[in-house]
Amino acid sequence: MVLNSFNRNREQREDVRRDEADEDEKRHPLVREICRLIELSSRWNPKLEGELRHLLRSLKPRQVCAILWSQTDERVALKFFYWADRQWRYKHDPVVYYTMLEVLSKTKLCQGARRVLRLMARRGIERRPEAFGYVMVSYSRAGKLRNAMQLLTLMQRAGVELNLSICNTAINVLVRANHLEKALRFLARMQLVEMTPNVVTYNCLIKGYCDVHHIEDAMELIDEMPLKGCHPDKVSYYTVMGFLCKEKRVKEVRELMKKMVKNSKLIPDQVTYNTLIHVFCKHGHGDEALEFLREAEERHFCVDKVGYSAIVHSFCKAGKIDIAKELVNEMFRKGCIPDVVTYTAVLNGFCLVGKVDQAKRMLQQMYKHGCKPNTVSYTALLHGICQCGKSSEAREMINTSEEEWWTPSAITYGVVMHGLRREGKLSEAIDLVREMLTKGFLPTPVDINLLIQSLCREGKMHEAKKFMEECLNKGCAINVVNFTTLIHGFCKKDDLEAALSLLDDMYLSNKHPDAFTYTTLIDALGKKGRIEEATELTMKMLKKGVDPTHVTYRTVIHRFCQMGRVEDLLKVLEKMLLRRSCRTVYNQVIEKLCSFGNLEEADKLLGNVLRTASRIDAKTCHILMESYLNKGIPLLAYKVACRMFSRNLIPDLKLCEKVCKRLMLESKSEEADKLMISFVERGRILSECQENLGS
């Protein structure tokens, strides 16, 4: 939503002209050549960098902006921005700084945006409120609300006056973070400093009310706006209508349309109906969308093929293929010729309900009606074929794609690859990935991980490793999860040397192991009895700054207790607790020692548990008491119960009854009486229990 609504029409015309100018700049040969050189940055040498440096000095500011916008990865754009800023005899124009901030505002790269803002101050570039607004939005996208709002304080310290635009940005940020109450308080403060909110301010709040399902408050705010000197616009009504469409509250949508005409003199037009149709379709309410399409046609509004396609797609997703086909025929009758999007929606619908043969016939009909299927059409068909267990047929269609005059995309390859993997044809799936790589398509880390998992499951560890190395050498985004999956596979095969070697490879590839990687190896070493190496690896993890997880704690405790190395365990836990606290760590140790029958060591640690005297500690004590009973030592179970009472923890009554009976059998009636008296003193003993004891 546009946050600054002053002189909206003039600004919209200016934005259109600016966008057209930017598109012209992007097509400039100089801009295209620099973008090509940036793509080769991984293979840069002094010659390439010198060529780029020479071309940089010939660029106009708008062309530099076009280069920044042309980058698909904003991190690459930021890297180029920094590189250019360091070059001799070149200086960024102020418009370049603002463009860089605008690019970053669409990402979570808030630290980069903050750095650009500081760079502007060092370079003496005037920082307008918009610059701070861009950084604020970036922080908001990263989920750092506190940092985002601190930008207002930073802005005031820099001597930049607040304006309505930055205040609207702040309210929008608060609303998006689900802090509606704070947004309302912020509005109140705006009014205290005599800053009058505009329609954009109220629209942000209306959206906030709808997000938290307070639809009545949103409607009330619309009614109050004219009294505050600010009339609602169509966006105000569309926001509430969107929420009502999502909830399928058609009657209320119609009432709101009447209210829009009566109170605000805003006549529903083609945009209104298109908006309603698309929102209904987005949430899967095809019947309601069709109802409004009919109403729009009755009012002589022309619903284009985009609106029809949305309804067709909605019906296809719901499995109502017959209605979707009838709508396509209706489009022909009305002279609204369906395009490739409409046909693809129906084709995909057939695939979703398993009617692949009809989907193939639909593909042929597209050719007959002069509508050439695109990559998305073929991908939908291939997905349907793979879902029917015919992945080899889908593979053959990719092989003949050149003859059919269509080009598979990375998604197409991914669909077929997953189909082959599901059918257990791993060698064919890997060959397909290799073909992807030769054609310049890179599989995602998730795709790679699924193949590695499948190979590991079949015990083909070395094939999995070779496959991952191939992907790494071809420039695929291999991540820590891929390495960890392979390490886990080697550990399951008891090949610990290969797993530890992979850990070294991770460091060499600059892929930093996480807590899961270390935990997998620690568990495998402990299982093999190599407890010293497990300890060493745990210390290495802590030195690298990796915080242990709860799984790490459980793994270390299990393996050390299994080996009976309690003293060594406590030393390791002491180091781990310095990195990350775990309140139940000693509870876990005692419970694990009980499971392994090491009750003497468990009893020694009971004092560490009873310091907090919580419900979790009571559970641990009960486990220890049960273990003593199972070992035939009720007296020690009685002592644990006494220690619980001393820490104001009430033991389980039924468990204590068992302890008493066992004590009586061993002629220790005095201890049994004392235990029951402790319950009576605290008013926790039941009458039937007293009767049982008396009898």
Secondary structure by P-SEA (a helix, b strand, c coil): ccccccaaaaaaaaaaaaaaaaaaaaacaaaaaaaaaaaacccccaaaaaaaaaaaaaccaaaaaaaaaacccaaaaaaaaaaaaacccccccaaaaaaaaaaaaaccaaaaaaaaaaaaaaacccccaaaaaaaaaaaaaacaaaaaaaaaaaaaaacccccaaaaaaaaaaaaaacaaaaaaaaaaaaaaacccccaaaaaaaaaaaaaacaaaaaaaaaaacccccccccaaaaaaaaaaaaaacaaaaaaaaaaaaaacccccccaaaaaaaaaaaaaacaaaaaaaaaaaaaaacccccaaaaaaaaaaaaaacaaaaaaaaaaaaaaacccccaaaaaaaaaaaaaacaaaaaaaaaaaaaaacccccaaaaaaaaaaaaaacaaaaaaaaaaacccccccccaaaaaaaaaaaaaacaaaaaaaaaaaaaaacccccaaaaaaaaaaaaaacaaaaaaaaaaaaaaacccccaaaaaaaaaaaaaacaaaaaaaaaaaaaaacccccaaaaaaaaaaaaaacaaaaaaaaaaaaaaacccccaaaaaaaaaaaaaacaaaaaaaaaaaaaaaccccaaaaaaaaaaaaacaaaaaaaacccccccccaaaaaaaaaaaaaaaaaccaaaaaaaaaaaaaacccccaaaaaaaaaaaaaacaaaaaaaaaaaaaaaccccaaaaaaaac
